[in-house]
């Protein structure tokens, strides 16, 4: 029963594959970047594989992620946690855009115009729209570029999912697992298409995570601004021989913060306890011969190990 309960609840809180900027743009412009000087646009946050990433771009990405979570949760998440996650999402974004380039994915002008029109629909006049994007530190050109990048990221995910193959055996196994819960009263034929889509998404997320981890292993980050050095992924502590990074810890803290309604210190304690329990199960899975794929992030590695142990 313990493992069954653990497996049911053991879903990575955020293993956010990417930041979809349009969510924040359409939802509302609560954040303001008016305090940043124009010089920030050209100041370098870091270089990734020789390519410059500006402080303005980094700050915007981190702020949008924080704003999304704060709006969703209804309270402000401590910056100590969100900045580590947000900074590493900047890296994820840049690496994913590189994948898009390698896949030769393109975004048409009409696709960008469609998204611009959706954003404009939230404002009474064009003047209000321009004023809002200026308050966010955008020009029309930089907004269009942001949208292009967001759509490219989505296309990378779609491309990966489209190339995932799901076998009839996998579909039947998934159906039998949830036959008396999620699919109670429905035949396999009734839900076959739904299950195939679900499995493609799950396996696609896993494939993307592995591709991203490999890209991270080979990346070179240089010239990191002093403002961001503390947010680079690094070892936080070790549990039973398993290295837990500050990013792993921050993601687990975020899950605890939701349950504890913003209490950071309590969330830190609970997060470490949770990681200790989960890593114990990971080790138990290893002794049972459960094989976990290489390159998975720790939260996905634990989840896969627990699924294997449960099976």
DAFEN-V933715 format. One line per field, one symbol per residue. ss: DSSP state (H for helix, E for strand, - for the rest). phi: phi as a letter, one per 20 degrees, with the letter a starting at -180 (. if undefined). burial: 1 if it has 24 or more other C-alpha atoms within 12 Angstrom, else 0. Layout:
ss = ???
phi = ???
burial = ???
This chain:
ss = -HHHHHHHH-----------HHHHHHH----------HHHH--EEEEE--EEEEHHHHHHHHHHHHHHHHHHH-----HHHHHHHHHHHHHHHHHHHHHHHH------HHHHHHHHHHHH-----HHHHHHHHHH----HHHHHHHHHHHHHHHHHHHHHHH-----HHHHHHHHHH----------HHHHHHHHHHHHHHHHHHHHHHHHHHHHHHH--EE------HHH---EEEEE--EEEEHHHHHHHHHHHHHHH---HHHHHHHHHHHHHHHHHHHHHHHH----------HHHHHHHHHHHHH-
phi = .ffgffffeecgfccffadeffgffffqdeecdffeffffgdfeeaddlnefcffffffffffffffgffffenbeegggeffffffffffgffffffffffelecceffffgffffffgfecfcffffffffffenddgfffffffgffffffffffffffeeddegfffffffffdgdcfdgndegffdgfffffffffffffffffffffffffefcdclffgfcgfeffbfeacclnefdeffgfffffgfffgfelnfffffffffffffffffffffffffenfddffmffgfffffffffffff
burial = 00100000011111111111111111011010100000000011111100011111111111111111110000011111111111111111111111110000001000010011001100000000110111011100001111111111111111011000010000100110000000000001000100110011111111111111101100001001000100111000000000011111111111111100010100110111011101101110100000010001111111111111110
